[in-house]
Amino acid sequence: MPTIRIEMFEGRTPEQKRALVAAVTEACVKTIGASPESVDILLFDIAKQNWATGGTLWSDKAAKPPTG
């Protein structure tokens, strides 16, 4: 009876989310022997201005032109 939390940037379609939860559920069934009905998946859509890596908001990273 796993509960899986998935945090990702907002913007995925309902179809993409359906495919994701189906694939994750299938992986749990195959790898740990869970029944599909016992797999709970929580999806969290996070705005880029609410997520930072390395001290920089992702919204700021997206706004910068590529260097090189």
N, C-alpha and C positions, 0 to 999 in steps of 0.2 A: 504494500500500500504506500508507494512513494508519492510525495508531493513535490513537484518540481516548479521552481520559480524561474521565469525567463524575463529578463529585463533587456529591452532593446529600444533603439530610437523609434519614435513614432513614424508612421507613414506606410506601414505594411497594410495590404488589403485584407479583407476578411478571408479571401481565398488563400492567400499566403499563410495566414494564421491557421486556417483549417489544415493545410498541408503540413505545417510545422508540428501541430499537436498530434496529428496522425502519425508522423514519422517518429516523434519522441515516444509516443505511446508504444509503437511497434518495437522500438529499441528496448524499452523496459520489459516488454513481454519476452523478447528474444534473449536478452542478456541476464536478467535477474529472475525470470520466471513469474513475473507479476501478471495478474489477469488484467485485461484492458479496462475493466470496470473499476479496478482499484487504483488506477493511475490518475492523480489529480495534477493538472498543469495550470499555473497561474501566470497570465501574461500581463506585463507592465509596460506600457508605452511611455517612454521618457522623452521629453523635449530636449533638444540639443543644448539649450541654455541651462538645463538642470543636470548636466553630466559633464564632468571634467576628468581629464587624464593628464598627468604630468603638470598639474597646476594651471591648465588652460581649458576653458570651456570649449566644448566641441562646436558650439555656435560661432565662437571666435575663430576656430581653425577653419571652418567652412568659408568664412568671410575673407580669409587671406588668399591672395593669388599665389599659385605655386611658384617656388623659387627654383632656379637652376637654369 
